[in-house]
Amino acid sequence: MNRGIDATAYVLISVLIVYAALGTLFAIKTPPWQNPDEPAHYNYIAHLATERQFPVLRMGDYDGAYLGRLKAERFPPDLSIEPVRYESHQPPLYYLLAVPIYWLSQGLPLALRLFSVVLGGGVVLLIFLCARAAIPGSPHIALGAAAFAAFLPMHVALMASVNNDGLAELLIAGTVLALLRWQRLRAGSEVDEGSGSLLAAGILIGLGCLTKATTYTLLPVAIVVVIMQSVWTGSAGSVTVGKLTRRLALVIGPALLLGLPWWIRNILLYGNLDILGLSWHDAVVTGQPTAAAWIAENGWAAYWERAWTFTSKSFWGVFGWLGVFMDARVYTFFFILSALAVVGVLYRFRARVKSSRWQWARFLSSPGMTLLLLWMATFAAYGWYNLGFIQHQGRYLFAALPAWSLLFAIGWWAVLERRVSLAAGGVLLAGAGVYFVVATLAGGTADRWTLMLFGLAGIGMLLYGLLSRGIARIVAVAGFGVQERARQDPSDRLRIDGDLRPIVYFCLFLALVALDIAIPFLYIVPQLSS
């Protein structure tokens, strides 16, 4: 058996085991109902399990004052969560799947949280497979993408709560994987290969329509992918109108057929062609701050500052009902990690564009374009939602987690290349200098922790770049022979023994694991326990 494949499988299994442990930790230590909308999701499941029928969203299912009291008093046992029912308009698939767990556990919330953890494990696995399909021959990138999804603190917390996000992400990642595999089958060839993958994508999109509104961006993404793949990779005359129509029908047909019964039901219930019940939901859930009112009161500058600050922080981790923040130094650490990833991605993109093999037409029909479309569609949906309400929640961007995970994995790996690490060190030190100058000119005082963290990270990247080559040579001379083995074995293998770059790369993810272990004890339990 291939030892390289074994190593990749062992690391992936380790990632999944650690993820399961972290998810279980969050599920156990997070106090009851202290996740966004968790009581409303639980009540949907309970209604299905006890009444044997779908709930209907009605006026009075959202009592803002009562919900505010529950959150302020940290959900005391003497205050019932039964009136919190404002998620009753949601598509039913997640709740139907959760009903057996409810019956077996007699309604135990922890059991439903652990069910979500299992769904999250499927998301991690599918993201690994997506990365393998997008960049074959780079197991370290695929493992990094899986580890990012598994250890991102906000994602762990979200997957350890009672909600439909886990199933939605699972279906999104499955759809992306089906599209990527279809692209890898050279769908533009004379033989129309990959019909099964397209049909699978259509079915998964349809199931997504029965799960959560965030999955609805998949259908336009899939349509654009099929058209672009057919047009730019087909040889002259090979992609006829009939062939393109058949391909689109395989995607669109199952999606519409699966979603249609639920849409008809909602139109009959809520009227006005409200296929998702969202207009009726907005009428029921009154009192939420609208974007127009917030901007009128605070101005555009404050709006954009809040959009950036709260979205970026809650992408990495703001817990409870988005009121439990981590230490400011932790967010600075995440900002540094993001900056390193950006430097690495820009370097890789520049290197690819300068390559003699680069062709824009080829990129437009590549897996990279598919992930870019998913990323853009998710941002568009996020922006559209925030035109109506103030909902700058980073978790809404997790619909594009296959793209986010791959970007961070690529960026962190690329920035550990010697030349790039030197450039990244310079960027971080320059950033610290700019921050100090701007803070001084503004009449304030630069935060010393921010300066220190940026400075230490910049110096660390410079030292890594200067010393990594020498250390690698010392390791090779000491008997590991990594470079020689790499020359002798150019196959797709995971090689980590004796090579400094993979060790530092995986240490970044170990740092996330350490933080995940600390978060419940440092932030969630102290701030949310009754």
C-alpha positions as CSV (number, residue, x, y, z in Angstrom):
1,M,0.0,0.0,0.0
2,N,1.2,3.5,-0.8
3,R,2.8,5.0,2.3
4,G,2.1,8.5,1.1
5,I,-1.6,7.8,0.8
6,D,-1.5,6.2,4.2
7,A,0.1,9.3,5.8
8,T,-2.6,11.5,4.2
9,A,-5.3,9.3,5.5
10,Y,-3.9,9.1,9.0
11,V,-3.6,12.9,9.2
12,L,-7.2,13.3,7.9
13,I,-8.5,10.8,10.4
14,S,-6.6,12.7,13.1
15,V,-8.2,16.0,12.0
16,L,-11.6,14.5,12.1
17,I,-11.0,13.0,15.6
18,V,-9.7,16.2,17.0
19,Y,-12.7,18.1,15.4
20,A,-15.1,15.6,17.0
21,A,-13.5,16.2,20.4
22,L,-13.6,20.0,20.0
23,G,-17.2,19.9,18.8
24,T,-18.2,17.7,21.8
25,L,-16.4,20.1,24.1
26,F,-18.3,23.1,22.8
27,A,-21.6,21.2,22.8
28,I,-21.1,20.2,26.5
29,K,-19.7,23.4,27.9
30,T,-21.9,26.0,26.1
31,P,-24.8,26.6,28.4
32,P,-28.3,25.7,27.2
33,W,-29.8,27.8,24.5
34,Q,-26.7,30.0,24.3
35,N,-26.3,29.8,20.6
36,P,-28.0,32.1,18.0
37,D,-31.6,31.1,17.4
38,E,-31.1,27.7,19.1
39,P,-34.4,27.7,21.1
40,A,-36.4,28.4,17.9
41,H,-34.7,25.6,16.0
42,Y,-35.2,23.3,18.9
43,N,-38.9,24.1,19.1
44,Y,-39.3,23.4,15.3
45,I,-37.9,19.9,15.9
46,A,-40.0,19.4,19.0
47,H,-43.2,20.4,17.1
48,L,-42.5,17.9,14.4
49,A,-41.7,15.2,16.9
50,T,-44.8,15.7,19.0
51,E,-47.4,17.1,16.7
52,R,-46.4,15.1,13.6
53,Q,-46.9,18.1,11.3
54,F,-44.9,21.1,10.0
55,P,-45.2,24.2,12.1
56,V,-46.6,27.4,10.7
57,L,-45.1,30.8,11.4
58,R,-47.7,33.0,13.0
59,M,-48.0,36.5,14.5
60,G,-46.7,36.4,18.0
61,D,-44.1,33.7,17.4
62,Y,-41.5,36.4,17.9
63,D,-41.6,38.4,21.2
64,G,-38.6,40.6,21.2
65,A,-39.0,41.8,24.7
66,Y,-39.4,38.2,26.1
67,L,-36.4,37.0,24.1
68,G,-34.4,39.9,25.3
69,R,-35.3,39.0,28.9
70,L,-34.2,35.4,28.3
71,K,-30.8,36.4,27.0
72,A,-30.3,39.0,29.7
73,E,-31.1,36.5,32.4
74,R,-29.1,33.8,30.6
75,F,-32.1,31.5,30.0
76,P,-33.0,30.6,33.6
77,P,-34.9,27.3,34.0
78,D,-38.0,29.0,35.3
79,L,-38.5,30.9,32.0
80,S,-39.8,28.7,29.2
81,I,-38.4,28.8,25.7
82,E,-41.6,27.4,24.2
83,P,-42.8,30.9,22.9
84,V,-39.6,31.3,20.8
85,R,-40.9,30.0,17.5
86,Y,-39.7,32.4,14.8
87,E,-37.9,29.8,12.8
88,S,-41.1,28.0,11.8
89,H,-40.8,29.2,8.2
90,Q,-37.6,27.3,7.6
91,P,-37.4,24.5,5.0
92,P,-37.9,21.1,6.8
93,L,-35.2,18.7,5.9
94,Y,-32.8,19.3,8.8
95,Y,-35.6,19.1,11.3
96,L,-37.0,15.9,9.8
97,L,-33.6,14.3,10.1
98,A,-33.3,15.5,13.7
99,V,-36.7,14.1,14.8
100,P,-35.3,10.5,15.4
101,I,-32.6,12.0,17.6
102,Y,-35.2,13.9,19.5
103,W,-37.2,10.7,20.1
104,L,-34.3,8.5,21.0
105,S,-32.9,11.1,23.5
106,Q,-36.3,12.2,24.8
107,G,-35.7,15.7,23.6
108,L,-32.2,16.1,25.1
109,P,-30.7,19.3,23.6
110,L,-27.1,17.9,23.9
111,A,-28.0,15.0,21.7
112,L,-29.2,17.4,19.0
113,R,-26.1,19.4,19.4
114,L,-24.0,16.2,18.9
115,F,-26.0,15.4,15.8
116,S,-24.9,18.8,14.4
117,V,-21.3,17.9,15.3
118,V,-21.6,14.8,13.1
119,L,-22.9,16.8,10.2
120,G,-20.0,19.2,10.7
121,G,-17.6,16.2,10.4
122,G,-19.1,15.4,7.0
123,V,-18.5,19.1,6.0
124,V,-14.8,18.7,7.0
125,L,-14.5,15.5,5.0
126,L,-16.2,17.0,1.9
127,I,-14.0,20.1,2.0
128,F,-11.0,17.8,2.0
129,L,-12.3,16.0,-1.1
130,C,-13.2,19.4,-2.8
131,A,-9.6,20.5,-2.3
132,R,-8.2,17.2,-3.6
133,A,-10.4,17.6,-6.7
134,A,-9.5,21.3,-7.2
135,I,-5.7,20.8,-6.7
136,P,-4.8,17.2,-7.2
137,G,-1.2,16.3,-6.3
138,S,-1.2,18.5,-3.2
139,P,-2.4,16.5,-0.2
140,H,-0.9,19.0,2.2
141,I,-3.2,21.7,0.8
142,A,-6.3,19.4,1.1
143,L,-5.4,18.5,4.6
144,G,-4.9,22.2,5.4
145,A,-8.3,23.1,4.0
146,A,-9.9,20.3,6.1
147,A,-8.1,21.5,9.2
148,F,-9.1,25.1,8.7
149,A,-12.8,24.1,8.5
150,A,-12.4,21.7,11.4
151,F,-10.6,24.1,13.8
152,L,-12.0,27.6,12.8
153,P,-13.4,28.6,16.3
154,M,-16.7,30.1,15.1
155,H,-17.3,27.1,12.8
156,V,-16.7,24.7,15.6
157,A,-19.2,26.6,17.8
158,L,-21.8,26.8,15.0
159,M,-21.5,23.0,14.3
160,A,-22.0,22.3,18.0
161,S,-25.4,24.0,18.2
162,V,-28.9,23.1,17.3
163,N,-29.4,24.7,13.9
164,N,-29.7,23.8,10.2
165,D,-26.4,25.3,9.2
166,G,-24.5,22.0,9.4
167,L,-26.8,20.2,6.9
168,A,-26.8,23.3,4.6
169,E,-23.0,23.4,4.5
170,L,-22.9,19.6,3.9
171,L,-25.1,20.0,0.9
172,I,-23.1,23.0,-0.4
173,A,-19.8,21.2,-0.1
174,G,-21.3,18.1,-1.7
175,T,-22.6,20.1,-4.7
176,V,-19.3,21.8,-5.1
177,L,-17.5,18.4,-5.1
178,A,-19.9,17.1,-7.7
179,L,-19.3,20.1,-10.0
180,L,-15.5,19.8,-9.5
181,R,-15.5,16.1,-10.4
182,W,-17.6,16.8,-13.4
183,Q,-15.0,19.4,-14.5
184,R,-12.2,16.9,-14.0
185,L,-13.9,14.4,-16.3
186,R,-13.3,16.8,-19.3
187,A,-16.9,17.4,-19.8
188,G,-16.2,19.3,-23.0
189,S,-14.9,16.3,-24.8
190,E,-16.7,14.5,-27.6
191,V,-18.1,12.0,-25.2
192,D,-20.4,13.7,-22.8
193,E,-18.9,12.4,-19.6
194,G,-19.9,13.2,-16.0
195,S,-23.7,13.1,-16.4
196,G,-23.9,11.3,-13.0
197,S,-22.0,14.1,-11.3
198,L,-24.3,16.8,-12.8
199,L,-27.3,14.8,-11.7
200,A,-25.9,14.5,-8.2
201,A,-25.3,18.2,-8.2
202,G,-28.9,18.8,-9.2
203,I,-30.3,16.5,-6.5
204,L,-28.0,18.1,-3.8
205,I,-29.2,21.6,-4.8
206,G,-32.8,20.4,-4.6
207,L,-32.1,19.0,-1.1
208,G,-30.5,22.3,-0.2
209,C,-33.7,24.1,-1.3
210,L,-35.4,22.0,1.4
211,T,-32.8,22.9,4.0
212,K,-31.9,26.6,4.2
213,A,-32.1,29.8,2.1
214,T,-28.2,30.1,2.0
215,T,-28.1,27.1,-0.4
216,Y,-30.1,28.9,-3.0
217,T,-27.0,30.5,-4.4
218,L,-25.9,27.1,-5.6
219,L,-28.3,26.9,-8.5
220,P,-27.0,30.1,-10.4
221,V,-23.4,29.0,-9.6
222,A,-24.0,25.6,-11.1
223,I,-25.7,27.0,-14.2
224,V,-22.8,29.4,-14.8
225,V,-20.2,26.6,-14.2
226,V,-22.0,24.3,-16.7
227,I,-22.2,27.0,-19.4
228,M,-18.6,28.2,-19.0
229,Q,-17.2,24.7,-18.8
230,S,-19.1,23.7,-22.0
231,V,-18.2,26.9,-23.9
232,W,-14.5,27.2,-23.1
233,T,-13.4,23.6,-23.0
234,G,-15.5,22.1,-25.9
235,S,-13.7,21.6,-29.2
236,A,-15.1,23.3,-32.2
237,G,-18.7,22.2,-32.8
238,S,-18.6,19.5,-30.0
239,V,-20.9,21.3,-27.6
240,T,-24.2,21.7,-29.3
241,V,-27.2,23.5,-28.0
242,G,-28.8,20.2,-27.3
243,K,-25.9,18.9,-25.3
244,L,-25.7,22.1,-23.3
245,T,-29.5,21.9,-22.7
246,R,-29.2,18.3,-21.4
247,R,-26.5,19.3,-19.1
248,L,-28.4,22.2,-17.6
249,A,-31.5,20.0,-17.4
250,L,-29.6,17.5,-15.2
251,V,-28.9,20.3,-12.7
252,I,-32.0,22.4,-12.9
253,G,-34.6,19.7,-13.2
254,P,-34.0,17.8,-9.9
255,A,-33.5,21.1,-8.0
256,L,-36.9,22.5,-9.1
257,L,-38.7,19.2,-8.7
258,L,-37.5,18.7,-5.1
259,G,-38.1,22.3,-4.1
260,L,-41.5,22.8,-5.8
261,P,-43.8,21.1,-3.2
262,W,-42.4,23.2,-0.4
263,W,-42.7,26.4,-2.4
264,I,-46.3,25.6,-3.3
265,R,-47.1,25.0,0.3
266,N,-45.5,28.3,1.4
267,I,-47.4,30.2,-1.3
268,L,-50.7,28.7,-0.1
269,L,-49.9,29.5,3.5
270,Y,-48.2,33.0,3.3
271,G,-49.4,34.2,-0.1
272,N,-47.8,36.8,-2.5
273,L,-45.5,34.2,-4.1
274,D,-43.6,34.0,-0.8
275,I,-41.9,30.7,-1.7
276,L,-39.6,30.8,1.3
277,G,-41.8,32.6,3.8
278,L,-39.2,35.3,4.2
279,S,-41.6,38.2,3.6
280,W,-44.0,36.9,6.1
281,H,-41.0,36.2,8.5
282,D,-40.0,39.9,8.2
283,A,-43.5,40.9,9.1
284,V,-43.6,38.6,12.1
285,V,-40.1,39.4,13.4
286,T,-40.5,43.1,14.2
287,G,-38.1,45.3,16.0
288,Q,-34.9,44.3,14.4
289,P,-32.7,47.2,13.4
290,T,-32.9,47.9,9.7
291,A,-29.9,49.1,7.7
292,A,-31.7,52.3,6.6
293,A,-32.6,53.3,10.1
294,W,-29.1,52.4,11.5
295,I,-27.4,54.5,8.8
296,A,-29.7,57.4,9.3
297,E,-28.9,57.4,13.0
298,N,-25.1,56.7,12.8
299,G,-24.0,57.5,9.3
300,W,-22.3,55.6,6.5
301,A,-18.8,55.8,8.1
302,A,-20.0,54.0,11.2
303,Y,-21.9,51.5,9.1
304,W,-18.9,50.4,7.1
305,E,-16.7,50.4,10.2
306,R,-19.2,48.1,11.9
307,A,-19.6,45.9,8.9
308,W,-15.9,45.3,8.7
309,T,-15.2,45.0,12.4
310,F,-18.1,42.8,13.4
311,T,-18.0,40.6,10.3
312,S,-14.3,39.9,10.6
313,K,-14.5,39.2,14.4
314,S,-17.6,37.0,14.1
315,F,-16.0,35.1,11.2
316,W,-13.3,33.9,13.6
317,G,-15.3,33.8,16.7
318,V,-18.0,35.8,18.6
319,F,-20.0,33.3,20.7
320,G,-23.3,33.0,22.5
321,W,-25.9,35.3,20.9
322,L,-23.0,37.1,19.3
323,G,-22.2,38.9,22.5
324,V,-19.2,36.9,23.8
325,F,-16.0,38.4,22.4
326,M,-12.5,37.1,22.8
327,D,-9.6,39.1,24.0
328,A,-8.6,41.9,21.5
329,R,-5.1,40.3,21.2
330,V,-6.7,37.1,19.9
331,Y,-8.4,39.1,17.1
332,T,-5.1,40.7,16.3
333,F,-3.6,37.3,16.0
334,F,-6.3,36.3,13.6
335,F,-5.8,39.5,11.6
336,I,-2.1,38.6,11.3
337,L,-3.0,35.1,10.1
338,S,-5.4,36.6,7.5
339,A,-2.7,39.0,6.3
340,L,-0.2,36.1,5.9
341,A,-2.8,34.1,3.9
342,V,-3.5,37.2,1.6
343,V,0.2,37.6,0.9
344,G,0.6,33.9,0.1
345,V,-2.5,33.8,-2.2
346,L,-1.4,36.9,-4.0
347,Y,2.0,35.4,-4.6
348,R,0.6,32.1,-5.9
349,F,-1.8,34.0,-8.2
350,R,0.9,36.2,-9.5
351,A,3.1,33.1,-10.1
352,R,0.3,31.4,-12.0
353,V,-0.5,34.4,-14.2
354,K,3.2,34.8,-15.1
355,S,3.4,31.1,-16.0
356,S,3.7,30.3,-19.7
357,R,0.9,27.8,-19.3
358,W,-1.6,30.4,-17.9
359,Q,-4.6,31.0,-20.1
360,W,-7.6,33.1,-18.9
361,A,-10.0,31.1,-21.0
362,R,-8.7,27.9,-19.3
363,F,-9.1,29.5,-15.8
364,L,-12.8,30.4,-16.6
365,S,-13.6,26.7,-16.9
366,S,-11.3,25.6,-14.0
367,P,-12.1,24.4,-10.5
368,G,-10.7,27.7,-9.2
369,M,-13.4,29.6,-11.1
370,T,-16.1,27.4,-9.6
371,L,-14.9,28.2,-6.1
372,L,-14.6,31.8,-7.0
373,L,-18.2,31.9,-8.1
374,L,-19.3,30.3,-4.9
375,W,-17.3,32.9,-2.9
376,M,-18.8,35.8,-5.0
377,A,-22.4,34.4,-4.7
378,T,-22.1,34.1,-1.0
379,F,-20.8,37.7,-0.6
380,A,-23.6,38.9,-2.9
381,A,-26.3,37.1,-0.7
382,Y,-24.6,38.5,2.4
383,G,-24.7,42.0,1.0
384,W,-28.3,41.7,-0.1
385,Y,-29.4,40.5,3.3
386,N,-27.6,43.4,5.0
387,L,-29.4,45.9,2.7
388,G,-32.5,45.2,4.7
389,F,-31.3,44.4,8.2
390,I,-28.1,44.9,10.3
391,Q,-26.8,41.4,10.3
392,H,-23.0,41.6,10.0
393,Q,-22.4,38.0,11.0
394,G,-19.4,36.3,9.7
395,R,-21.1,32.9,10.0
396,Y,-23.2,33.8,7.0
397,L,-20.0,33.6,4.9
398,F,-19.6,30.0,5.8
399,A,-21.7,29.0,2.8
400,A,-18.5,29.5,0.9
401,L,-16.4,27.5,3.4
402,P,-14.9,25.2,0.7
403,A,-13.5,28.4,-1.0
404,W,-12.4,30.0,2.3
405,S,-10.7,26.8,3.5
406,L,-8.8,26.3,0.3
407,L,-7.7,30.0,0.2
408,F,-6.3,29.9,3.7
409,A,-4.6,26.6,3.1
410,I,-3.0,27.8,-0.1
411,G,-2.0,31.1,1.4
412,W,-0.4,29.7,4.6
413,W,1.5,27.1,2.6
414,A,2.7,29.7,0.0
415,V,3.8,32.2,2.6
416,L,6.2,29.7,4.1
417,E,8.2,29.6,0.9
418,R,11.5,31.3,1.7
419,R,11.1,34.4,-0.5
420,V,7.5,34.9,0.3
421,S,8.1,34.6,4.1
422,L,10.7,37.4,3.8
423,A,8.2,39.6,2.0
424,A,5.5,38.8,4.5
425,G,7.8,39.7,7.4
426,G,8.5,43.0,5.7
427,V,4.7,43.6,5.2
428,L,3.9,42.9,8.9
429,L,6.7,45.2,10.1
430,A,5.6,47.9,7.7
431,G,2.0,47.5,8.9
432,A,3.1,47.9,12.5
433,G,5.0,51.1,11.5
434,V,2.0,52.5,9.6
435,Y,-0.3,51.8,12.5
436,F,2.0,53.6,14.9
437,V,2.3,56.6,12.6
438,V,-1.5,56.8,12.0
439,A,-2.4,56.4,15.6
440,T,0.1,59.1,16.6
441,L,-1.0,61.6,14.0
442,A,-4.6,61.0,15.0
443,G,-3.7,62.2,18.5
444,G,-4.1,58.8,20.1
445,T,-1.8,56.2,21.5
446,A,-0.9,53.0,19.5
447,D,-1.9,49.9,21.3
448,R,1.3,48.3,22.5
449,W,0.0,44.7,22.2
450,T,-0.9,45.3,18.5
451,L,2.5,46.7,17.8
452,M,4.2,43.9,19.7
453,L,2.2,41.1,18.0
454,F,2.8,42.6,14.5
455,G,6.4,43.1,15.3
456,L,7.0,39.6,16.7
457,A,5.2,38.1,13.7
458,G,7.2,40.1,11.2
459,I,10.5,39.3,12.9
460,G,9.4,35.6,13.1
461,M,8.7,35.5,9.4
462,L,12.0,37.1,8.6
463,L,13.9,34.7,10.8
464,Y,12.1,31.8,9.3
465,G,12.9,32.9,5.8
466,L,16.6,33.4,6.7
467,L,17.0,30.2,8.6
468,S,14.7,27.7,6.9
469,R,17.1,26.8,4.1
470,G,20.0,26.2,6.4
471,I,17.9,24.1,8.8
472,A,16.6,22.0,5.9
473,R,20.2,21.4,4.8
474,I,21.2,20.4,8.3
475,V,18.3,18.0,8.6
476,A,19.2,16.5,5.2
477,V,22.8,16.0,6.2
478,A,21.7,14.5,9.5
479,G,20.3,11.6,7.6
480,F,16.7,12.4,6.8
481,G,17.4,12.9,3.1
482,V,14.2,14.6,2.4
483,Q,15.3,16.5,-0.7
484,E,16.8,13.3,-2.2
485,R,13.6,11.3,-1.5
486,A,11.5,14.1,-3.0
487,R,13.6,13.9,-6.2
488,Q,13.4,10.1,-6.3
489,D,9.6,10.1,-5.5
490,P,7.8,12.8,-7.3
491,S,4.4,11.1,-6.9
492,D,1.5,12.5,-5.0
493,R,2.6,11.8,-1.5
494,L,2.5,13.6,1.8
495,R,6.0,14.1,3.0
496,I,6.4,15.8,6.4
497,D,9.4,14.0,8.0
498,G,12.5,16.2,8.4
499,D,11.1,19.1,6.4
500,L,10.7,22.4,8.3
501,R,8.0,24.0,6.1
502,P,5.3,21.4,6.7
503,I,6.0,21.4,10.4
504,V,5.5,25.2,10.7
505,Y,2.4,24.9,8.4
506,F,0.7,22.3,10.6
507,C,1.7,24.3,13.7
508,L,-0.6,27.1,12.6
509,F,-3.5,24.6,12.8
510,L,-2.3,23.3,16.1
511,A,-2.4,26.9,17.4
512,L,-6.1,27.0,16.4
513,V,-6.7,23.7,18.2
514,A,-5.1,25.1,21.4
515,L,-7.3,28.2,21.2
516,D,-10.4,26.1,20.6
517,I,-9.7,24.1,23.8
518,A,-9.3,27.3,25.8
519,I,-12.3,29.3,24.4
520,P,-15.1,27.5,26.4
521,F,-13.2,27.9,29.7
522,L,-11.9,31.5,29.1
523,Y,-14.9,33.1,27.4
524,I,-18.1,31.0,27.0
525,V,-18.6,29.5,30.4
526,P,-17.6,32.6,32.5
527,Q,-19.8,35.0,30.4
528,L,-22.8,32.8,29.8
529,S,-23.3,30.6,32.8
530,S,-26.4,31.4,34.8
